[in-house]
Amino acid sequence: MIQMYYDDHNPPHFHARYGRAKAIVRRSDGETIAGELLPTATRMVRQWAVARNAELQDNWQRARALLPLEKIAGPDADE
């Protein structure tokens, strides 16, 4: 599960959960900045973040402005 919170602190990031594991992931490059995920989940989230960077940036700006966020297909979505 990927979540972004309204008016959250910098640096721009999102929260990732996989089972009981949780991590805060930097939006710009998908690197984990706090917490920990399993290696496979970390790799999947990092690749997704890089591929979806523009959408994540737009949502980060929307969240900072307290505007509704756009739904982004998650890392495990079939495309």
N, CA, C and O of each residue as an XYZ file, in Angstrom:
316
protein
N       0.845     -1.163      0.000
C       0.000      0.000      0.000
C       0.895      1.232      0.000
O       1.875      1.304      0.742
N       0.552      2.182     -0.828
C       1.265      3.445     -0.908
C       0.324      4.535     -0.420
O      -0.843      4.575     -0.812
N       0.832      5.427      0.442
C       0.022      6.525      0.951
C       0.841      7.805      0.948
O       2.060      7.790      1.118
N       0.137      8.909      0.749
C       0.729     10.232      0.860
C      -0.218     11.028      1.753
O      -1.438     10.936      1.615
N       0.346     11.803      2.663
C      -0.471     12.535      3.627
C      -0.478     14.026      3.316
O       0.504     14.578      2.821
N      -1.598     14.660      3.615
C      -1.741     16.095      3.416
C      -0.800     16.857      4.330
O      -0.611     16.496      5.491
N      -0.214     17.915      3.789
C       0.634     18.844      4.532
C       1.730     18.115      5.312
O       2.040     18.486      6.444
N       2.312     17.081      4.708
C       3.365     16.274      5.334
C       4.696     17.030      5.279
O       4.834     17.999      4.533
N       5.647     16.592      6.051
C       6.959     17.234      6.164
C       7.831     16.943      4.946
O       7.579     15.997      4.200
N       8.846     17.758      4.758
C       9.859     17.527      3.723
C      10.890     16.534      4.236
O      11.007     16.374      5.451
N      11.633     15.866      3.386
C      11.646     15.956      1.935
C      10.402     15.285      1.353
O       9.765     14.471      2.021
N      10.056     15.624      0.106
C       8.900     14.983     -0.525
C       9.042     13.460     -0.489
O      10.061     12.908     -0.904
N       8.003     12.794      0.013
C       8.072     11.348      0.220
C       6.669     10.755      0.211
O       5.666     11.465      0.138
N       6.637      9.432      0.287
C       5.377      8.721      0.477
C       5.645      7.583      1.458
O       6.793      7.247      1.750
N       4.575      7.010      1.950
C       4.660      5.917      2.916
C       4.296      4.622      2.199
O       3.286      4.554      1.499
N       5.113      3.609      2.376
C       4.874      2.310      1.753
C       4.696      1.262      2.843
O       5.419      1.251      3.839
N       3.719      0.381      2.636
C       3.492     -0.734      3.566
C       3.419     -2.009      2.751
O       2.812     -2.055      1.681
N       4.048     -3.035      3.278
C       3.994     -4.357      2.657
C       3.901     -5.349      3.807
O       4.886     -5.594      4.504
N       2.712     -5.921      4.004
C       2.489     -6.746      5.183
C       2.618     -5.872      6.416
O       1.970     -4.830      6.513
N       3.447     -6.288      7.354
C       3.665     -5.493      8.564
C       4.825     -4.509      8.424
O       5.028     -3.662      9.294
N       5.575     -4.618      7.349
C       6.727     -3.743      7.131
C       6.262     -2.374      6.639
O       5.306     -2.273      5.869
N       6.949     -1.321      7.093
C       6.614      0.049      6.711
C       7.900      0.798      6.385
O       8.958      0.534      6.956
N       7.780      1.732      5.458
C       8.931      2.567      5.120
C       8.450      3.927      4.626
O       7.357      4.060      4.077
N       9.289      4.921      4.833
C       9.100      6.233      4.227
C      10.074      6.282      3.068
O      11.268      6.028      3.230
N       9.553      6.612      1.893
C      10.332      6.523      0.657
C      10.405      7.896      0.000
O       9.384      8.552     -0.207
N      11.615      8.320     -0.324
C      11.823      9.604     -0.989
C      11.202      9.562     -2.379
O      11.437      8.632     -3.149
N      10.410     10.575     -2.686
C       9.687     10.636     -3.942
C      10.612     10.725     -5.149
O      10.338     10.104     -6.176
N      11.675     11.466     -5.048
C      12.518     11.750     -6.213
C      13.222     10.533     -6.800
O      13.389     10.439     -8.016
N      13.640      9.591     -5.933
C      14.428      8.462     -6.434
C      14.032      7.104     -5.868
O      14.654      6.091     -6.187
N      12.995      7.081     -5.027
C      12.505      5.812     -4.490
C      13.369      5.205     -3.411
O      13.173      4.044     -3.054
N      14.331      5.962     -2.872
C      15.184      5.441     -1.799
C      14.450      5.479     -0.471
O      13.740      6.440     -0.177
N      14.618      4.441      0.328
C      14.031      4.381      1.657
C      14.784      5.337      2.574
O      16.010      5.284      2.661
N      14.043      6.215      3.260
C      14.678      7.164      4.171
C      14.367      6.856      5.627
O      14.999      7.409      6.527
N      13.408      5.987      5.864
C      13.100      5.529      7.222
C      12.325      4.227      7.115
O      11.582      4.013      6.156
N      12.500      3.365      8.097
C      11.801      2.091      8.089
C      12.485      1.090      7.176
O      13.625      1.281      6.752
N      11.758      0.012      6.882
C      12.350     -1.053      6.081
C      11.261     -1.907      5.448
O      10.237     -2.192      6.069
N      11.496     -2.308      4.211
C      10.648     -3.263      3.505
C      11.503     -4.465      3.138
O      12.732     -4.390      3.173
N      10.868     -5.561      2.789
C      11.611     -6.707      2.281
C      12.337     -6.308      0.994
O      11.865     -5.422      0.282
N      13.462     -6.934      0.681
C      14.224     -6.544     -0.516
C      13.400     -6.527     -1.804
O      13.542     -5.603     -2.605
N      12.553     -7.515     -2.018
C      11.733     -7.549     -3.231
C      10.779     -6.368     -3.268
O      10.625     -5.729     -4.309
N      10.136     -6.069     -2.140
C       9.218     -4.932     -2.069
C       9.974     -3.622     -2.252
O       9.478     -2.717     -2.924
N      11.155     -3.504     -1.670
C      11.968     -2.299     -1.823
C      12.284     -2.053     -3.285
O      12.152     -0.928     -3.766
N      12.697     -3.084     -3.993
C      13.033     -2.981     -5.412
C      11.795     -2.575     -6.234
O      11.881     -1.709     -7.104
N      10.661     -3.200     -5.954
C       9.430     -2.915     -6.676
C       8.978     -1.470     -6.436
O       8.587     -0.781     -7.379
N       9.029     -1.013     -5.196
C       8.609      0.349     -4.860
C       9.563      1.361     -5.485
O       9.119      2.390     -5.995
N      10.865      1.086     -5.453
C      11.843      2.016     -6.038
C      11.601      2.167     -7.545
O      11.573      3.287     -8.057
N      11.429      1.060     -8.246
C      11.189      1.113     -9.691
C       9.884      1.849     -9.997
O       9.817      2.632    -10.944
N       8.862      1.600     -9.204
C       7.572      2.259     -9.385
C       7.708      3.759     -9.168
O       7.177      4.547     -9.951
N       8.415      4.166     -8.113
C       8.569      5.586     -7.800
C       9.275      6.326     -8.935
O       8.883      7.437     -9.291
N      10.296      5.724     -9.490
C      11.017      6.351    -10.600
C      10.097      6.458    -11.820
O      10.067      7.494    -12.483
N       9.357      5.404    -12.114
C       8.460      5.401    -13.273
C       7.293      6.374    -13.105
O       6.809      6.935    -14.089
N       6.844      6.575    -11.878
C       5.672      7.421    -11.595
C       6.063      8.764    -10.979
O       5.226      9.424    -10.363
N       7.315      9.175    -11.137
C       7.815     10.367    -10.463
C       6.985     11.611    -10.754
O       6.684     12.372     -9.834
N       6.610     11.836    -12.005
C       5.835     13.036    -12.343
C       4.483     13.032    -11.636
O       4.048     14.065    -11.125
N       3.817     11.881    -11.603
C       2.524     11.786    -10.920
C       2.673     11.980     -9.417
O       1.847     12.635     -8.782
N       3.729     11.406     -8.857
C       3.982     11.574     -7.426
C       4.295     13.030     -7.095
O       3.849     13.540     -6.067
N       5.053     13.700     -7.950
C       5.364     15.109     -7.731
C       4.089     15.943     -7.757
O       3.893     16.810     -6.905
N       3.224     15.681     -8.735
C       1.949     16.409     -8.808
C       1.130     16.194     -7.544
O       0.585     17.148     -6.990
N       1.038     14.944     -7.079
C       0.264     14.676     -5.869
C       0.901     15.298     -4.641
O       0.192     15.758     -3.746
N       2.242     15.322     -4.578
C       2.901     15.968     -3.437
C       2.519     17.446     -3.386
O       2.204     17.973     -2.319
N       2.547     18.108     -4.530
C       2.176     19.522     -4.572
C       0.705     19.718     -4.213
O       0.354     20.675     -3.524
N      -0.151     18.813     -4.680
C      -1.567     18.890     -4.341
C      -1.772     18.694     -2.834
O      -2.555     19.414     -2.214
N      -1.078     17.734     -2.256
C      -1.209     17.471     -0.823
C      -0.744     18.672     -0.006
O      -1.389     19.034      0.978
N       0.361     19.289     -0.398
C       0.870     20.467      0.318
C      -0.126     21.622      0.252
O      -0.198     22.435      1.173
N      -0.898     21.694     -0.845
C      -1.907     22.743     -1.015
C      -3.267     22.318     -0.455
O      -4.252     23.045     -0.584
N      -3.316     21.130      0.171
C      -4.557     20.576      0.748
C      -5.640     20.368     -0.311
O      -6.828     20.539     -0.037
N      -5.218     19.999     -1.519
C      -6.145     19.689     -2.607
C      -6.317     18.179     -2.717
O      -5.449     17.430     -2.271
N      -7.417     17.718     -3.301
C      -7.616     16.274     -3.466
C      -6.492     15.650     -4.292
O      -6.013     16.243     -5.258
N      -6.081     14.452     -3.898
C      -5.022     13.742     -4.603
C      -5.603     12.902     -5.728
O      -6.754     12.469     -5.671
N      -4.793     12.682     -6.747
C      -5.172     11.819     -7.856
C      -4.750     10.392     -7.530
O      -3.685     10.178     -6.952
N      -5.565      9.430     -7.891
C      -5.219      8.021     -7.671
C      -4.149      7.617     -8.682
O      -4.258      7.906     -9.874
N      -3.118      6.946     -8.184
C      -2.029      6.436     -9.022
C      -2.010      4.927     -8.871
O      -2.028      4.413     -7.752
N      -1.974      4.218     -9.981
C      -1.883      2.751     -9.913
C      -0.633      2.372     -9.114
O       0.448      2.911     -9.348
N      -0.789      1.453     -8.184
C       0.305      1.065     -7.296
C       1.336      0.173     -7.957
O       1.158     -0.238     -9.104
N       2.418     -0.133     -7.244
C       3.493     -0.933     -7.786
C       3.078     -2.339     -8.203
O       3.729     -2.942     -9.056
N       2.024     -2.863     -7.625
C       1.597     -4.227     -7.940
C       0.416     -4.256     -8.920
O      -0.187     -5.307     -9.138
N       0.089     -3.096     -9.510
C      -1.033     -3.025    -10.444
C      -0.656     -3.668    -11.777
O       0.467     -3.513    -12.257
N      -1.577     -4.366    -12.348
C      -1.363     -4.929    -13.684
C      -1.570     -3.834    -14.707
O      -2.620     -3.192    -14.731
N      -0.584     -3.620    -15.544
C      -0.715     -2.568    -16.558
C      -0.698     -3.160    -17.925
O      -0.796     -2.434    -18.914
